[in-house]
Each structure stands twice: as structure tokens, then as C-alpha cells.
Amino acid sequence: MSDSTKPEPSDPDPIQLDRIELYPVEPESIEPDFETDRSARGAMAEAWRSIESPAAWFVLLNFLDLAMTYILITRGSRSGLVVGESNRVAAHFLNHWGLKGLLGFKLVVVLFVCLIAYLIAFTRPGTARGLLGIGTAIVAAVVVYSAWLYVQ
């Protein structure tokens, strides 16, 4: 009698689950590599150190921007000029949620820019510093303009 009803050994048989290898690598060989963990932590620390000072300046200037915005919105300029938020997105948050909404919006923007710079710093620290430098220069210009509006 012929065994023509048996499947060929090379044919996949979905019914026979015992032939599937669940662990292609031996479980003993899956151990944490502490040296790699240390080097990853070192890379994270190095990325942060490379942008620490530019990030601090960026955060400081954004704080000054928020302070100037608060002063101009609540008090206006010294000559009585009524000033509003010129950034439409920030104005939306200010109009719907008040100063707390504006604070939240600006905080999220600052954290987002710092996070992007941090991620870029892993591979291109100079680019990350440049990004923060440009952002700081833009915010510094806004702070100077706000101060100019205040003294008008």
C-alpha cells in the first residue's frame, strides 16, 4: 500500500503546531547586556550635555517672553496702548483658556522644541545647538519687541 496520503516533509502543515519554533534563540542567551546599557546612558548624557547651555538660554528667553506677554496683556503699554497676542495659535489658547491656556501652550512648545533638539543631538549635536540658537534668537527678538511696545 502506498503512503500517498501523508504530506511531504517540506510542505507546511498548519495543523502541526509542535513543529513551529517559538524561540529561535536559546533562552539562556537572552541576557541583559549591561555594557550596552551603560553606553546608551552615556550617549544620552552626552547628547544632553551638548545642548544643555543652549536649551537653558532657550527656556530663559521663553520665560521672559511669557512675562512680557503677561505684562502687556494685563497692563498694556505705558502710554495706554492696548496690546494683544499676535500669534494666532497662542491667541486661541489665550481667548479660550485665559493666561493658564497661554502658559500651557508656550510650555508645550518649549518642551517640544527641546525634545526635538535632544533627539537630534544624538547624531548631530551641532545641528541641535543651531536649532536652539535660532529659536533663542527668534524669541529674543520677540522679547525685545515686547519691551519696545511696553515703553511706547
matplotlib code that plots the C-alpha trace (Angstrom):
import matplotlib.pyplot as plt

x = [0.0, 1.3, 1.7, 0.4, -2.0, 0.9, 2.1, 5.6, 8.0, 8.7, 5.0, 3.9, 1.2, -0.8, -2.3, 1.0, 1.9, 4.6, 6.9, 7.0, 10.0, 8.9, 12.4, 14.8, 17.4, 18.2, 16.5, 19.8, 21.5, 18.9, 20.6, 20.8, 24.0, 25.0, 27.8, 25.4, 23.1, 26.0, 27.0, 23.4, 23.1, 26.4, 25.1, 22.0, 24.1, 26.4, 23.5, 22.1, 25.4, 25.9, 22.7, 22.4, 23.5, 21.6, 18.5, 18.8, 19.0, 16.0, 13.9, 15.0, 14.1, 10.8, 10.1, 10.9, 8.6, 5.8, 6.5, 6.4, 3.3, 1.6, 2.6, 1.5, -1.9, -2.7, -1.3, -0.8, 2.0, 2.9, 1.2, -2.0, -1.6, -3.8, -1.7, -2.8, -1.2, -0.1, 0.5, -2.9, -2.5, -1.3, -4.2, -6.6, -5.4, -5.4, -9.0, -10.4, -8.5, -7.0, -3.5, -3.4, -4.1, -1.4, 1.1, 0.2, 0.6, 4.0, 5.2, 4.3, 6.0, 9.2, 9.2, 8.6, 11.5, 13.8, 12.8, 13.4, 16.8, 17.7, 16.8, 18.8, 21.8, 22.3, 23.6, 24.2, 25.0, 26.0, 22.6, 20.8, 22.7, 22.0, 18.3, 18.2, 20.3, 18.0, 15.0, 16.6, 17.4, 13.8, 12.4, 15.0, 13.7, 10.2, 11.2, 13.0, 9.9, 7.6, 9.9, 9.8, 6.0, 5.9, 7.9, 5.9]
y = [0.0, 3.4, 6.3, 8.9, 10.4, 11.6, 15.2, 15.7, 16.8, 20.1, 21.0, 23.3, 21.8, 24.4, 21.7, 20.5, 23.4, 21.4, 21.9, 25.7, 27.1, 29.7, 30.5, 30.7, 31.8, 29.8, 31.5, 31.4, 33.6, 36.4, 38.2, 41.9, 43.5, 45.9, 47.3, 48.4, 49.9, 51.9, 53.1, 54.1, 56.0, 57.7, 58.6, 60.1, 62.1, 63.3, 64.4, 66.4, 67.9, 69.1, 71.1, 71.9, 75.6, 76.4, 74.8, 76.8, 80.0, 79.0, 78.2, 81.5, 83.6, 81.9, 82.6, 86.3, 86.2, 84.8, 87.5, 90.3, 88.9, 88.8, 92.4, 93.7, 91.8, 92.7, 96.3, 97.4, 99.7, 102.7, 105.1, 103.2, 101.2, 98.0, 95.1, 91.6, 88.3, 88.4, 84.6, 83.2, 79.8, 81.4, 83.9, 81.0, 79.4, 82.8, 83.6, 80.2, 79.3, 82.6, 83.1, 79.4, 78.3, 80.6, 79.3, 75.7, 76.3, 78.0, 75.3, 72.6, 74.4, 74.9, 71.2, 70.1, 72.1, 71.0, 67.3, 67.6, 69.2, 66.5, 63.8, 65.5, 65.8, 62.1, 62.1, 65.8, 67.9, 70.9, 70.9, 70.6, 73.6, 75.5, 74.8, 76.0, 79.0, 80.1, 79.5, 81.6, 84.4, 84.5, 84.5, 87.2, 89.4, 88.9, 89.9, 93.0, 93.9, 93.4, 95.6, 98.2, 98.1, 98.4, 101.6, 103.2]
z = [0.0, -0.9, 1.6, -0.8, 1.9, 4.1, 3.4, 2.2, 4.9, 3.1, 2.9, 5.7, 7.8, 9.7, 12.0, 13.4, 15.8, 17.5, 14.5, 15.0, 16.8, 19.3, 20.5, 17.5, 20.0, 23.1, 26.2, 28.1, 25.6, 26.1, 29.0, 29.6, 28.2, 30.9, 28.9, 26.2, 28.8, 30.2, 26.8, 26.0, 29.2, 28.3, 24.9, 26.4, 28.9, 26.2, 24.0, 26.9, 27.8, 24.2, 24.3, 28.0, 27.8, 24.6, 26.0, 29.2, 27.2, 25.1, 28.2, 29.9, 26.9, 26.6, 30.2, 29.6, 26.5, 28.7, 31.4, 28.8, 27.2, 30.7, 31.4, 28.1, 28.2, 31.8, 31.9, 28.3, 27.4, 29.5, 27.0, 27.3, 24.0, 24.1, 23.1, 22.2, 21.3, 17.7, 17.4, 16.2, 17.8, 21.1, 20.9, 20.5, 23.7, 25.5, 24.3, 25.2, 28.4, 29.6, 30.8, 32.0, 28.5, 27.1, 29.7, 28.8, 25.1, 25.5, 27.9, 25.4, 22.5, 24.6, 25.7, 22.1, 20.7, 23.5, 22.9, 19.2, 19.8, 22.3, 19.8, 17.1, 19.5, 19.5, 15.9, 15.1, 18.2, 16.2, 14.4, 17.7, 19.1, 15.9, 16.2, 19.8, 18.8, 16.1, 18.3, 21.1, 18.6, 17.4, 21.0, 22.0, 19.1, 20.3, 23.9, 22.6, 20.5, 23.5, 25.7, 23.0, 22.9, 26.7, 26.7, 23.9]

ax = plt.figure().add_subplot(projection="3d")
ax.plot(x, y, z, "-o")
ax.set_aspect("equal")
plt.show()
